[in-house]
Amino acid sequence: MRRITATVILLALFVACCLSSHSCANTTTPPSGGPKDTLPPVLVKVTPEAGKTGFPVTEGKITLLYNEYTVVKTASDILLSPPTRRKPIAKVKGKNIIITMQDTLKADRTYTLDLGQALADNNEGNLAPRMVYTFSTGETIDSLYFTGSVINSKTLAPVKGILVAAYADQSDSACFNTLPDAIVKSDDWGFFVLRNLRDTSYRVYAYTDADGDFKYNPDEDEVAFLDSVFTPTRAVNDSIYELHSFNMKDTVLCALREAMVTLRTFKELQSVQYLQNSGRTSEKQGFLKFSAADVQINSLEFVGIPDTAVLLQYNLTRDSIDFWINTDYRLDDSLLIRLNYMKTDSTGVLAPAEEQLALAVKLEEQLTLSQGKSSPEPDTAFVLKVSAQDETVEQLGVQLESNLPVIRIIRDSIRLWETNPKGQQSEKAFFFRQDTTDIRKYVITPVEALIKGYDYELAIPHGTFINLDKLPNQAASAKFKVPQDESLSLLSVALTGIQDRYIVELTDEKGEKVYRTYYPDSPQTLLFPYLQAGQYMIRITCDKNRNRIADTGNLLEHRQPEIVLYYESTPGNRILEIPESAEIEQTIDLKKMFP
């Protein structure tokens, strides 16, 4: 009887174990931890309370009590405005975050402590909601604010996480040498709010602050600035929409925020001017490289060489010069140059400076002899690169490029042939010109419009061009025709209201690939033919100095970067949808687009 009772008890215990857990026999499966915690930490108490006046100027502390254990995930997100040289430090103590001021604060000054996305719960890493804590070392809280956005001057994309700084000191050197009177970082949309400001006028800048010292460093930082001083007039209160915290993924709500100002970032070109490098790449070719753009050359003398024998070419930004020397005799191993140019002196001012240069090159013949090798066979002709693309030949023509400047051209030797579908051939007239940006390049364009279904060939016989080495070109040719794919489309853009020179580019939907470029300075219609179906954008730059590039700005000269905009067919829509076999017409009023 006892044995039966014991057996019943053991069986009952086994059944109870199985009923209480599906995994009592599976020791390798851990118990479930329940649903994942997705709730952010909740702020329970702040000590002292927000809006505190009479805050201590030394060793001040702020204690944040949360409903769960919270950690400092990104300390760099904690931003004190106005900033101090030593940043506040945040430490964890239980469920408290204690923030301690390391530097002495200014008397009678309102401060904001922006926690950004610095804090998160200890277990799942859920970010604590952004909090901006305001306090004053004086008896009152300053209450003015203004909003803005920061965009990249070339891409027009919002700039995230850039430091926006306001200075009551309106001198040009303030952002280089002093700490700002107010700072904030732009959010994912490039949007910012500078809050709890004094009733005064400010100079406003934005810079990337790569070294984190709250000062603008032109060698490292991108920068943006307002053209004039800004005086805030609106007061902070809980009903202001722009002062709330926003989910950066909520496109609709974020886009509704009002930006009172827009800052466009750019990277300054080096402003300190000096001769950075020089040399000879061959016996009769060399270069001068300067540290900054738009170098001013007062005089350039190649000692012992006639001026008529020297060919010079600046690059687009005028920070370097290539030179070639056209003589029938061999040059000395050391080429002497006297250069007088405007150089930045010790006081930062441009002043005339003269340099004597002796440029040497180790000739291949000398190197060959020193190594006891036989001389290579000399070239008897040079390769003239000839290229033409069917889709762009009507606009860009046929491109010719020599590795050295050309000293003689027999233009009448060049032939442009047209062949009709019956195989009948005729010679066509063409325009011939030297490229405006490179003296080694030439462009040939047919006088008459190209005809669909016809074939074209440009033929350049041997010896048509003679280069600086007195070598003739090898025979070259290029074949092209008008594309006949019926699925290709045409975009025509009528420009009105032209008041300056512009750069008009047709790009892909990301603004990265450029398909066509025009440089109009008068009302006209631009044609963009032979387009594949797809998404495009029209990027337009106001090219005020007519150098065919989008120039950057200069802070000390108060010069903004040249304005770059994307055409919007409807407000907020930059994308042009080009279907197959279509003819799309657009009219752009540039006076309205660039008021």
C-alpha positions in Angstrom: 0.0 0.0 0.0 2.9 2.4 0.8 4.6 1.5 -2.5 1.4 2.4 -4.4 1.0 5.7 -2.5 4.6 6.7 -3.3 4.2 5.8 -6.9 1.0 7.9 -7.2 2.8 10.9 -5.5 5.7 10.7 -7.9 3.4 10.5 -10.9 1.4 13.5 -9.7 4.5 15.5 -9.3 5.7 14.7 -12.9 2.3 15.6 -14.3 2.3 18.9 -12.4 5.8 19.7 -13.7 4.7 19.1 -17.3 1.5 21.2 -16.9 3.4 24.1 -15.3 6.0 24.4 -18.2 6.2 23.3 -21.8 9.9 23.2 -21.5 10.5 21.4 -18.2 12.3 18.7 -20.2 14.2 21.1 -22.5 17.1 22.5 -20.5 18.7 24.2 -23.4 15.9 26.8 -24.1 16.0 29.9 -21.8 12.8 31.2 -20.4 11.1 34.0 -22.3 11.8 37.5 -21.0 8.5 39.0 -22.0 7.8 41.8 -24.5 10.7 44.1 -25.4 10.8 47.4 -23.6 10.2 50.2 -26.2 9.3 53.0 -23.8 11.7 55.9 -23.3 12.8 57.0 -19.8 10.4 59.3 -18.2 11.7 62.4 -16.4 10.2 62.5 -12.9 11.9 65.5 -11.3 14.5 68.3 -12.1 16.5 70.0 -9.4 16.5 72.9 -9.4 13.3 73.4 -11.4 13.5 74.8 -14.9 13.4 78.6 -15.1 15.6 78.9 -12.0 17.1 82.3 -11.4 20.0 83.1 -9.1 21.8 79.9 -10.4 25.3 79.8 -8.9 28.1 80.9 -11.3 30.5 78.4 -9.9 30.1 74.6 -9.3 26.4 74.7 -10.3 24.6 71.3 -10.6 21.4 70.1 -12.2 19.9 66.8 -11.2 17.6 64.8 -13.5 15.6 62.0 -11.9 14.2 59.4 -14.3 11.7 56.5 -13.7 14.3 53.9 -14.6 18.1 53.5 -14.8 19.4 55.9 -17.5 22.8 56.3 -19.0 24.7 59.0 -20.9 24.8 57.6 -24.4 26.2 60.5 -26.3 27.9 63.1 -24.1 28.7 65.3 -27.1 25.0 66.0 -27.5 24.8 67.9 -24.3 25.1 71.5 -25.3 25.3 74.5 -22.9 24.4 77.9 -24.4 26.3 80.3 -24.2 29.1 77.7 -24.2 32.0 77.6 -21.7 35.6 76.6 -22.5 35.2 73.4 -20.4 32.0 71.6 -21.2 29.6 70.4 -18.5 30.0 66.8 -17.4 27.2 64.4 -16.8 27.5 61.4 -14.3 25.1 58.7 -13.4 24.0 58.1 -9.8 21.3 55.6 -9.4 18.3 56.8 -11.4 19.7 60.3 -11.4 21.8 62.1 -14.1 23.9 64.8 -12.4 25.2 67.6 -14.7 28.0 69.7 -13.2 29.2 73.0 -14.6 33.0 72.9 -14.8 33.6 76.5 -15.7 32.6 79.7 -14.1 29.4 81.1 -15.6 28.8 84.7 -16.5 26.8 86.8 -14.1 23.3 88.0 -15.0 23.1 85.7 -18.0 20.4 83.3 -19.2 21.6 79.8 -20.1 20.0 76.9 -21.9 21.1 73.3 -21.4 20.1 71.2 -24.4 20.3 67.4 -23.8 19.6 66.5 -27.4 19.7 62.7 -27.7 22.4 62.3 -25.0 20.4 60.1 -22.6 18.9 56.6 -23.0 17.6 53.8 -20.7 20.1 51.3 -19.4 18.5 48.1 -20.8 17.2 48.7 -24.3 18.9 52.0 -25.2 15.6 53.8 -25.7 16.4 57.5 -26.1 15.1 59.9 -23.6 12.9 62.7 -25.1 14.9 65.8 -25.9 14.9 68.4 -23.1 16.0 72.0 -23.0 16.5 73.3 -19.5 16.6 77.1 -19.0 18.2 78.9 -16.0 19.7 82.3 -15.2 22.6 83.5 -13.0 20.7 86.8 -12.7 17.2 87.7 -11.6 15.4 87.4 -14.9 15.2 84.9 -17.8 15.8 86.3 -21.3 12.9 85.2 -23.5 13.5 86.0 -27.2 14.1 83.4 -29.9 14.4 82.9 -33.7 14.4 80.0 -36.1 16.2 79.1 -39.2 17.5 76.4 -41.5 21.0 75.4 -42.8 21.5 74.0 -46.3 24.5 73.2 -48.4 25.0 75.9 -51.0 25.8 73.4 -53.8 23.5 70.5 -53.2 20.8 72.5 -51.3 20.5 69.5 -48.9 19.8 70.2 -45.2 23.0 70.2 -43.1 22.5 68.1 -40.0 24.4 68.7 -36.7 26.1 71.9 -37.7 26.8 74.5 -34.9 24.7 77.7 -35.3 26.2 80.5 -33.3 25.0 84.1 -32.5 27.4 86.9 -31.5 26.5 90.2 -29.9 30.0 91.2 -30.8 29.6 92.3 -34.4 33.2 92.5 -35.4 34.5 90.4 -38.2 36.9 88.6 -35.9 34.4 87.5 -33.3 33.7 84.0 -34.7 37.4 83.3 -35.0 38.5 84.5 -31.5 35.6 84.6 -29.0 32.9 82.2 -27.7 29.4 82.8 -29.0 26.6 84.4 -27.0 24.2 81.6 -28.0 24.6 78.2 -29.8 22.4 75.3 -31.0 22.9 72.4 -33.3 20.7 71.9 -36.4 18.5 68.8 -36.5 18.2 66.2 -39.2 16.3 68.7 -41.3 18.9 71.4 -40.9 16.4 73.3 -38.7 17.4 75.2 -35.6 16.0 77.4 -32.8 18.2 79.8 -31.0 16.2 80.5 -27.8 16.2 82.6 -24.6 18.1 85.4 -26.2 18.7 88.9 -25.0 17.0 91.9 -26.6 19.9 92.9 -28.8 21.3 92.4 -32.4 23.4 89.4 -33.3 25.7 88.3 -36.1 24.7 84.8 -37.0 27.0 82.1 -38.3 26.9 78.3 -38.8 30.1 76.2 -38.9 31.0 72.6 -38.6 33.3 73.1 -35.6 35.5 70.1 -36.3 37.7 70.6 -33.3 34.8 71.3 -30.9 36.2 74.6 -29.5 33.1 76.7 -30.5 35.2 78.9 -32.9 35.4 79.0 -36.6 38.5 77.4 -38.2 38.6 78.2 -42.0 41.2 75.5 -42.6 38.8 72.7 -41.3 35.2 74.0 -41.1 32.5 74.7 -43.6 30.7 78.0 -42.8 27.6 80.0 -43.4 26.6 83.5 -42.4 23.7 86.0 -42.5 24.4 89.1 -44.6 23.2 91.5 -42.0 22.7 91.5 -38.2 19.5 89.9 -36.8 17.4 91.2 -34.0 15.0 88.7 -32.5 11.5 90.0 -31.6 9.5 86.9 -30.8 9.1 85.6 -27.2 9.4 82.0 -26.0 6.2 80.4 -24.7 4.7 76.9 -24.6 2.4 77.5 -27.5 5.2 78.1 -30.0 5.0 75.2 -32.5 8.7 75.4 -33.4 9.9 75.1 -29.8 8.4 71.6 -29.4 10.3 68.3 -29.7 9.8 66.5 -33.0 10.2 63.0 -34.3 12.7 63.5 -37.2 10.9 60.8 -39.2 7.6 62.7 -39.2 8.0 64.5 -42.5 4.7 66.4 -42.4 5.1 67.9 -38.9 8.8 68.8 -39.4 8.1 70.5 -42.7 5.5 72.8 -41.1 8.0 74.6 -39.0 8.8 78.2 -39.9 12.4 79.1 -40.7 12.9 82.9 -40.3 16.4 82.8 -41.9 18.3 80.4 -44.2 22.0 79.9 -44.0 24.0 78.4 -46.9 27.2 76.5 -46.1 30.4 76.6 -48.1 34.0 75.8 -47.8 36.2 78.9 -48.1 39.2 78.8 -50.4 42.5 79.4 -48.8 42.9 83.2 -48.4 46.6 83.3 -47.5 48.4 83.8 -50.8 51.9 82.4 -51.5 53.7 80.4 -54.1 53.1 76.8 -52.9 54.9 74.8 -55.5 56.7 75.0 -58.9 58.5 72.7 -61.2 59.3 71.5 -64.7 57.6 68.4 -66.0 59.7 68.3 -69.1 62.4 70.4 -70.8 59.9 72.9 -72.2 56.9 72.5 -69.8 56.3 73.4 -66.2 53.9 74.9 -63.6 53.5 77.4 -60.8 51.0 76.5 -58.0 49.7 79.1 -55.6 48.0 78.5 -52.2 44.9 80.6 -53.0 42.6 81.4 -55.9 42.7 84.5 -58.1 46.4 85.1 -57.8 47.5 88.5 -59.1 50.6 88.3 -61.2 52.4 91.6 -61.6 55.2 90.3 -63.8 56.5 86.9 -64.9 59.9 86.8 -66.7 61.6 83.7 -68.2 65.2 84.9 -68.2 66.8 84.7 -71.6 63.6 83.6 -73.4 61.5 86.0 -75.5 58.0 86.6 -74.3 56.6 85.5 -77.6 58.0 82.0 -77.0 56.2 81.5 -73.7 52.7 80.0 -73.6 50.7 80.5 -70.4 47.5 79.0 -69.2 45.6 79.6 -65.9 43.2 77.1 -64.5 39.6 78.0 -63.8 40.1 79.1 -60.2 43.3 81.0 -61.2 45.4 79.3 -58.5 47.9 77.7 -60.9 49.7 78.4 -64.1 50.9 75.9 -66.7 53.6 77.1 -69.1 55.2 75.8 -72.2 58.2 77.3 -74.1 58.3 77.3 -77.8 62.0 77.5 -78.9 64.0 75.8 -81.7 67.0 75.3 -79.4 67.5 73.2 -76.3 66.9 75.0 -72.9 69.4 75.0 -70.1 69.1 72.4 -67.4 68.1 75.2 -65.0 65.3 77.5 -66.1 65.5 80.9 -64.4 62.2 82.7 -63.7 61.6 86.1 -62.0 58.1 86.2 -60.5 56.4 89.3 -59.0 53.0 88.7 -57.5 50.7 89.8 -54.7 51.6 87.7 -51.6 50.1 87.8 -48.1 52.6 89.4 -45.7 53.0 88.9 -42.0 50.1 91.3 -41.2 47.7 89.4 -43.5 47.7 92.0 -46.2 48.5 91.4 -49.9 51.7 93.1 -50.9 54.0 92.9 -54.0 56.6 90.1 -53.5 59.4 89.0 -55.9 60.8 85.5 -56.1 63.7 84.1 -58.1 63.1 80.6 -59.3 65.5 78.1 -60.8 63.6 75.1 -62.1 65.5 72.1 -63.1 64.4 68.8 -64.7 66.4 65.6 -65.2 66.0 64.9 -68.9 65.2 61.4 -70.1 68.2 61.4 -72.4 70.5 62.2 -69.4 68.9 59.5 -67.3 69.3 57.0 -70.1 72.9 57.8 -70.6 73.7 57.6 -66.9 72.2 54.1 -66.8 74.1 53.0 -69.9 71.0 52.2 -71.8 70.4 52.8 -75.5 68.2 55.8 -76.4 64.6 54.9 -77.3 63.3 55.5 -80.8 62.1 59.1 -81.0 58.4 59.8 -81.7 57.6 60.7 -85.3 54.0 61.8 -84.7 51.6 62.5 -81.8 48.2 61.2 -81.0 45.4 63.7 -81.5 42.4 62.6 -79.4 39.1 63.0 -81.4 35.8 62.3 -79.7 32.1 62.8 -80.5 29.0 61.4 -78.8 25.8 61.0 -80.8 23.6 62.4 -78.0 25.6 65.6 -77.5 27.4 66.3 -80.7 24.8 68.9 -81.7 25.5 70.9 -78.5 29.2 70.1 -77.8 30.5 69.4 -81.2 33.5 67.1 -81.9 36.2 67.5 -79.3 39.9 67.5 -80.3 42.7 67.4 -77.7 46.5 67.4 -77.9 48.9 66.6 -75.1 50.9 69.7 -75.9 49.9 73.1 -77.3 49.7 73.2 -81.0 51.8 75.8 -82.8 50.4 75.4 -86.4 47.2 74.2 -87.9 46.4 73.6 -91.6 42.6 74.1 -91.2 41.8 73.4 -94.8 43.0 69.8 -94.4 40.1 69.0 -92.1 37.1 67.4 -93.8 33.5 66.8 -92.6 31.6 64.3 -94.7 27.9 63.7 -94.8 26.5 60.4 -96.2 22.8 60.0 -96.9 20.9 56.7 -96.7 21.6 56.1 -100.4 25.3 56.2 -99.7 25.8 59.5 -101.5 28.5 61.6 -99.9 29.0 65.3 -99.7 31.3 67.7 -97.8 29.9 70.0 -95.2 31.0 73.3 -93.7 31.9 73.5 -90.0 33.0 76.0 -87.3 36.4 75.6 -85.8 37.4 77.2 -82.5 39.9 76.8 -79.6 38.4 75.8 -76.2 38.2 78.8 -73.9 39.5 76.9 -70.8 42.3 74.9 -72.3 44.6 76.0 -75.2 45.3 72.3 -76.0 41.7 71.6 -76.9 39.6 72.5 -80.0 35.9 72.1 -80.9 34.4 71.5 -84.4 30.7 72.0 -84.9 28.7 71.6 -88.2 27.4 74.8 -89.7 24.1 73.1 -90.8 21.8 71.1 -88.6 22.5 67.3 -88.6 19.9 65.2 -90.3 18.4 62.0 -88.9 19.3 58.9 -90.8 22.5 60.5 -92.2 26.0 59.4 -91.2 28.8 61.9 -90.5 32.6 61.5 -90.4 35.2 64.1 -89.4 38.6 63.3 -91.0 41.9 64.9 -89.9 44.9 63.9 -92.1 48.4 63.3 -90.8 50.3 66.6 -90.4 47.2 68.8 -90.0 48.4 69.9 -86.5 52.0 70.5 -85.5 52.6 70.5 -81.7 55.2 72.2 -79.5 57.7 69.4 -80.1 57.4 70.1 -83.9 55.7 66.7 -84.3 52.8 66.2 -86.7 49.6 64.5 -85.6 48.7 61.0 -86.6 45.7 60.7 -88.9 42.5 60.7 -86.9 38.8 60.6 -87.4 35.4 60.4 -85.7 32.1 59.1 -86.9 28.7 60.2 -85.5 25.0 60.6 -86.3 21.8 61.8 -84.9 20.2 59.2 -82.6 17.2 57.5 -84.2 15.7 55.7 -81.2 12.0 56.6 -81.3 11.7 56.1 -77.5 14.0 59.1 -76.8 12.5 62.4 -75.6 13.1 66.1 -76.0 13.0 68.7 -73.2 12.9 72.3 -74.2 13.4 75.0 -71.6 12.4 78.6 -72.4 14.3 81.1 -70.2 12.9 84.6 -69.5 13.8 87.3 -67.0 17.6 86.9 -67.5 19.6 89.6 -65.7 22.9 87.8 -65.2 25.0 85.0 -66.6 23.7 81.5 -65.5 24.9 77.9 -65.5 21.9 75.7 -66.5 22.5 71.9 -65.9 20.3 69.0 -66.6 21.1 66.4 -63.9 19.8 63.0 -62.7 17.3 62.9 -59.8 20.0 63.1 -57.2 21.8 66.0 -58.8 25.0 63.9 -59.2 25.3 63.2 -62.9 25.2 66.1 -65.4 23.8 65.3 -68.8 23.9 68.8 -70.5 25.2 72.2 -69.5 24.4 75.7 -71.0 25.7 79.2 -70.1 22.9 81.6 -71.1 23.1 85.3 -70.6 20.1 86.4 -72.7 16.5 85.1 -73.1 16.5 81.9 -75.2 15.2 78.3 -75.4 17.5 75.5 -74.4 17.1 72.1 -76.0 17.9 68.9 -74.2 17.3 66.2 -76.8 17.7 62.4 -76.9 16.8 61.8 -73.3 16.0 58.3 -71.9 12.7 58.0 -70.0 13.4 58.8 -66.3 13.7 61.4 -63.6 15.7 64.6 -64.1 16.3 67.9 -62.4 17.3 71.3 -63.7 20.0 73.0 -61.6 20.6 76.7 -62.2 23.6 78.8 -60.8 23.7 82.6 -61.0 27.2 82.9 -62.4 27.8 86.6 -61.6 31.5 86.6 -62.4 31.0 84.6 -65.6 33.7 82.1 -64.9 31.4 79.0 -65.5 31.8 77.6 -62.1 29.7 77.9 -58.9 32.0 80.0 -56.8 32.3 79.6 -53.0 32.0 82.4 -50.6 34.4 84.4 -48.4 33.5 85.3 -44.8 35.8 88.3 -44.3 34.8 89.8 -47.6 31.1 89.3 -46.7 30.7 87.4 -50.0 28.1 84.7 -50.1 28.6 81.6 -52.4 27.0 82.0 -55.8 23.3 81.0 -55.5 22.4 77.5 -56.8 18.7 76.6 -57.1 16.7 73.7 -58.5 13.8 74.5 -60.8 10.5 73.4 -59.3 7.7 72.7 -61.8 5.3 72.9 -58.8 6.1 74.2 -55.3 8.4 71.7 -53.6 8.7 69.4 -56.6 12.2 69.4 -58.3 11.7 66.2 -60.2 10.9 66.3 -63.9 9.3 63.0 -65.1 10.3 62.4 -68.7 8.3 59.6 -70.4 9.3 57.8 -73.6 8.8 59.5 -77.0 7.7 62.8 -75.4 8.3 66.5 -76.1 8.3 68.4 -72.8 8.2 72.2 -72.6 9.1 74.2 -69.5 9.3 78.0 -69.1 11.5 79.4 -66.3 11.4 83.0 -65.2 14.9 83.6 -63.8 14.0 87.0 -62.5 11.3 85.4 -60.4 13.5 82.4 -59.5 16.4 84.7 -58.5 14.7 87.8 -57.1 
